[in-house]
Amino acid sequence: MRPAEGQHLGRLPARAANKLDRLVTWPVAHPAGQVLNKQIKARRTKFFVFLTDREVPATNNISEREIRPSVGFRKVTNGFRSNWGAQIHAGYRSVTGTARPRGQPALQAIRDLIGGNFAVA
C-alpha cells in the first residue's frame, strides 16, 4: 500500500462518522423513520468498525449464507407446524453453523451440546 492510500484509509472512519452525524440530524416525519433514527443513534459506534478493524467483514454475507438453508427448508415444508419445531430447527442450525467453521462435524457438535461440552464463542 502506498503512503497516500494509507492516509486516505485512515481518514475514512472520521468521514463516515461525520456523514452519519449529518444524516441523523435530518427531520424525520414517518414513525418508522423515527425508530430507525433512534436505533442509528444508539448503535452508531458499531457502524464503521470494519473501517478500523480489518478482521471485521464489511458485509453480513456470512450470516446471509448461514440462514439460506433454513429459508429453503421453510419454503419447501410450508413452514413449521409448532413453535417447538421452529425452535428445534433454529437450535440445530445454530449449533451446526457454529461448529462448521471450527472444523467440527455436526454430529459431534450435537453430542457435545447434549453432553454439556459445547464451547460457546
Contacts in CASP RR format, 6 or more apart in sequence:
PFRMAT RR
TARGET T0000
AUTHOR 0000-0000-0000
METHOD contacts of the structure
MODEL  1
MRPAEGQHLGRLPARAANKLDRLVTWPVAHPAGQVLNKQIKARRTKFFVF
LTDREVPATNNISEREIRPSVGFRKVTNGFRSNWGAQIHAGYRSVTGTAR
PRGQPALQAIRDLIGGNFAVA
1 9 0 8 1.000
9 51 0 8 1.000
12 48 0 8 1.000
12 51 0 8 1.000
13 48 0 8 1.000
13 51 0 8 1.000
13 52 0 8 1.000
16 47 0 8 1.000
16 48 0 8 1.000
16 51 0 8 1.000
17 44 0 8 1.000
17 48 0 8 1.000
20 40 0 8 1.000
20 44 0 8 1.000
20 47 0 8 1.000
20 48 0 8 1.000
23 40 0 8 1.000
24 37 0 8 1.000
24 40 0 8 1.000
24 41 0 8 1.000
24 44 0 8 1.000
28 34 0 8 1.000
28 36 0 8 1.000
28 37 0 8 1.000
40 47 0 8 1.000
49 56 0 8 1.000
50 56 0 8 1.000
50 57 0 8 1.000
50 58 0 8 1.000
66 93 0 8 1.000
66 97 0 8 1.000
67 93 0 8 1.000
69 93 0 8 1.000
70 89 0 8 1.000
70 90 0 8 1.000
70 93 0 8 1.000
73 89 0 8 1.000
74 80 0 8 1.000
80 86 0 8 1.000
80 89 0 8 1.000
92 110 0 8 1.000
95 106 0 8 1.000
95 109 0 8 1.000
95 110 0 8 1.000
95 113 0 8 1.000
95 118 0 8 1.000
96 106 0 8 1.000
96 109 0 8 1.000
96 110 0 8 1.000
98 109 0 8 1.000
98 120 0 8 1.000
98 121 0 8 1.000
99 105 0 8 1.000
99 106 0 8 1.000
99 108 0 8 1.000
99 109 0 8 1.000
100 106 0 8 1.000
104 112 0 8 1.000
109 118 0 8 1.000
112 118 0 8 1.000
112 119 0 8 1.000
END
